[in-house]
Amino acid sequence: MARLIIMGPPGSGKGTQAEHIARHFGIPAISTGELFRTHVRDKTELGAEASGYMDRGDFVPDHVTTAMLRVRLEEADAAAGFLLDGYPRTVIQIGALDEILADRQQTLEVVLELNASDDELLSRMLRRAQEQGRADDTEPVIQRRLELYRDQTQPVLKAYSNRGILLSVDGTGERQTITKAAIAALEDALAV
């Protein structure tokens, strides 16, 4: 069993790494973005509620995101573990996740943080913006996203560090090298 979270700033490759790490451990990678899209597509009550916020460009409120996550963690493939990507983003969400896991008589095992310098992240995102034709990903917008990430997630990272379950891995270099380092670090942490 592996109950994990992956965190990292925009451009750190956490979505890509989440797929490879989850496959290695035989658990689902659960992305909040994917949860939102699934609920909206399936026209669920939660999807309808989330859609209004998303259409306005607002953050989906914690109670909606948490309700979606609770439903997703009840699915059979998550019984043996999961890798969360994009949740929790706030200290309030940490408490909500703790409650969900307590209801299931489970605990979170490891929070993996991918680190990279701002210069590296900026370079990656500008390159991705060019490749994908994303005119909205300009340097000032990317800098703002990095600031928001740090402002929102520092308290989350600190909380998990205080619990002794935060693991940081260098997110620079070749994708395969980062994946190998992340998996090795997680296996060591899970073996304790």
C-alpha positions as CSV (number, residue, x, y, z in Angstrom):
1,M,0.0,0.0,0.0
2,A,1.2,3.4,-0.9
3,R,-0.8,6.6,-0.1
4,L,1.2,9.4,-1.6
5,I,1.0,13.1,-2.6
6,I,3.2,14.7,-5.3
7,M,3.7,18.4,-5.2
8,G,5.8,20.8,-7.2
9,P,5.6,24.3,-8.8
10,P,4.1,24.8,-12.3
11,G,6.6,23.4,-14.8
12,S,8.2,21.0,-12.4
13,G,6.9,18.0,-14.4
14,K,4.8,16.6,-11.5
15,G,1.9,15.5,-13.8
16,T,4.4,13.5,-15.9
17,Q,6.2,12.1,-12.9
18,A,2.9,11.2,-11.2
19,E,1.9,8.9,-14.1
20,H,5.3,7.1,-14.0
21,I,5.4,6.8,-10.2
22,A,1.8,5.7,-9.9
23,R,2.4,3.0,-12.6
24,H,5.5,1.8,-10.7
25,F,3.6,1.4,-7.5
26,G,0.4,0.0,-9.1
27,I,-1.8,2.8,-7.8
28,P,-4.0,5.4,-9.5
29,A,-2.7,8.9,-10.1
30,I,-5.5,11.2,-9.0
31,S,-5.4,14.7,-10.4
32,T,-7.8,17.3,-9.1
33,G,-7.9,18.8,-12.7
34,E,-9.0,15.4,-14.0
35,L,-11.6,15.1,-11.2
36,F,-13.1,18.5,-12.2
37,R,-13.2,17.5,-15.9
38,T,-14.7,14.1,-15.2
39,H,-17.5,15.5,-13.0
40,V,-18.3,18.3,-15.5
41,R,-18.3,15.8,-18.4
42,D,-20.5,13.4,-16.5
43,K,-22.8,16.2,-15.5
44,T,-22.7,15.3,-11.8
45,E,-24.1,17.6,-9.2
46,L,-20.6,18.4,-8.0
47,G,-19.6,18.9,-11.6
48,A,-22.4,21.5,-12.1
49,E,-21.3,23.3,-9.0
50,A,-17.6,23.3,-10.0
51,S,-18.4,24.3,-13.6
52,G,-19.8,27.7,-12.5
53,Y,-16.5,28.6,-10.7
54,M,-14.3,27.2,-13.5
55,D,-16.3,29.2,-16.2
56,R,-15.6,32.4,-14.2
57,G,-11.9,31.5,-13.8
58,D,-12.3,31.2,-10.1
59,F,-10.8,28.5,-7.8
60,V,-13.3,25.6,-7.1
61,P,-14.0,25.9,-3.4
62,D,-12.5,23.4,-1.0
63,H,-15.8,21.8,-0.1
64,V,-16.5,20.9,-3.7
65,T,-12.9,19.6,-4.4
66,T,-12.9,17.6,-1.2
67,A,-16.3,16.0,-2.0
68,M,-15.0,15.0,-5.4
69,L,-11.9,13.5,-3.9
70,R,-13.9,11.6,-1.2
71,V,-16.0,10.0,-4.0
72,R,-12.9,9.1,-6.0
73,L,-11.1,7.5,-3.1
74,E,-14.1,5.2,-2.6
75,E,-13.5,3.6,-6.0
76,A,-12.0,0.1,-5.9
77,D,-8.7,1.0,-7.6
78,A,-7.8,3.4,-4.8
79,A,-8.2,0.7,-2.1
80,A,-4.5,-0.3,-2.3
81,G,-3.3,3.3,-2.4
82,F,-3.1,6.4,-4.5
83,L,-1.0,9.3,-5.7
84,L,-2.6,12.7,-5.3
85,D,-1.6,15.5,-7.7
86,G,-3.1,18.9,-6.9
87,Y,-4.5,18.1,-3.5
88,P,-4.1,19.4,-0.9
89,R,-3.3,23.0,-1.9
90,T,-4.3,24.6,1.4
91,V,-4.0,23.8,5.1
92,I,-7.8,23.4,5.3
93,Q,-7.5,20.7,2.6
94,I,-4.9,18.9,4.7
95,G,-7.5,18.6,7.5
96,A,-10.1,17.4,5.1
97,L,-7.8,14.8,3.7
98,D,-6.9,13.7,7.2
99,E,-10.6,13.2,7.9
100,I,-11.2,11.2,4.7
101,L,-8.3,8.9,5.5
102,A,-9.3,8.6,9.2
103,D,-12.8,7.5,8.1
104,R,-11.0,4.8,6.0
105,Q,-8.7,4.0,8.9
106,Q,-5.7,5.0,6.8
107,T,-2.9,7.5,7.0
108,L,-0.8,9.4,4.4
109,E,2.6,7.9,4.0
110,V,4.8,10.3,2.0
111,V,4.5,13.7,0.3
112,L,7.0,14.0,-2.6
113,E,8.1,17.5,-3.6
114,L,9.8,18.1,-6.9
115,N,12.2,21.0,-6.7
116,A,13.6,23.1,-9.6
117,S,15.0,26.7,-9.8
118,D,12.7,29.5,-11.0
119,D,15.0,29.9,-14.1
120,E,14.5,26.2,-15.0
121,L,10.7,26.4,-14.4
122,L,10.4,29.6,-16.5
123,S,12.5,28.1,-19.3
124,R,10.4,24.9,-19.4
125,M,7.0,26.7,-19.3
126,L,8.1,29.3,-22.0
127,R,9.3,26.4,-24.2
128,R,6.0,24.5,-23.6
129,A,4.0,27.6,-24.4
130,Q,5.8,27.9,-27.7
131,E,5.4,24.2,-28.6
132,Q,1.7,24.2,-27.7
133,G,0.9,27.7,-29.0
134,R,-0.2,29.0,-25.6
135,A,-0.1,32.8,-26.0
136,D,-1.4,33.2,-22.4
137,D,1.8,31.7,-20.9
138,T,4.0,34.8,-21.0
139,E,6.9,35.5,-18.6
140,P,4.9,37.8,-16.3
141,V,2.0,35.3,-16.1
142,I,4.4,32.4,-15.4
143,Q,6.2,34.5,-12.7
144,R,2.8,35.2,-11.1
145,R,1.8,31.5,-11.1
146,L,5.1,30.6,-9.4
147,E,4.5,33.3,-6.7
148,L,0.9,32.0,-6.1
149,Y,2.2,28.4,-5.9
150,R,4.8,29.4,-3.3
151,D,2.3,31.5,-1.3
152,Q,-0.3,28.8,-1.2
153,T,1.8,25.7,-0.8
154,Q,4.5,26.8,1.7
155,P,2.2,26.3,4.6
156,V,1.2,22.9,3.2
157,L,4.8,21.8,2.7
158,K,5.7,23.1,6.2
159,A,2.8,21.1,7.7
160,Y,4.0,17.9,6.1
161,S,7.6,18.6,6.9
162,N,6.6,19.0,10.6
163,R,5.0,15.5,10.4
164,G,8.2,14.1,9.0
165,I,6.7,12.8,5.8
166,L,8.0,15.4,3.3
167,L,10.5,14.1,0.8
168,S,12.2,16.5,-1.7
169,V,13.7,15.4,-5.0
170,D,15.6,17.4,-7.6
171,G,13.2,17.9,-10.5
172,T,15.9,19.0,-13.0
173,G,17.5,16.9,-15.6
174,E,16.1,14.1,-17.9
175,R,12.7,12.8,-17.1
176,Q,13.9,9.2,-16.7
177,T,16.6,10.3,-14.2
178,I,14.1,12.2,-12.2
179,T,11.6,9.3,-12.2
180,K,14.3,6.8,-11.0
181,A,15.4,9.2,-8.2
182,A,11.9,9.8,-7.1
183,I,11.0,6.1,-7.1
184,A,14.2,5.2,-5.2
185,A,13.5,7.9,-2.6
186,L,9.9,6.8,-2.2
187,E,10.8,3.1,-1.9
188,D,13.4,4.0,0.8
189,A,10.8,6.1,2.7
190,L,8.1,3.4,2.4
191,A,10.4,0.7,3.6
192,V,11.0,2.5,7.0
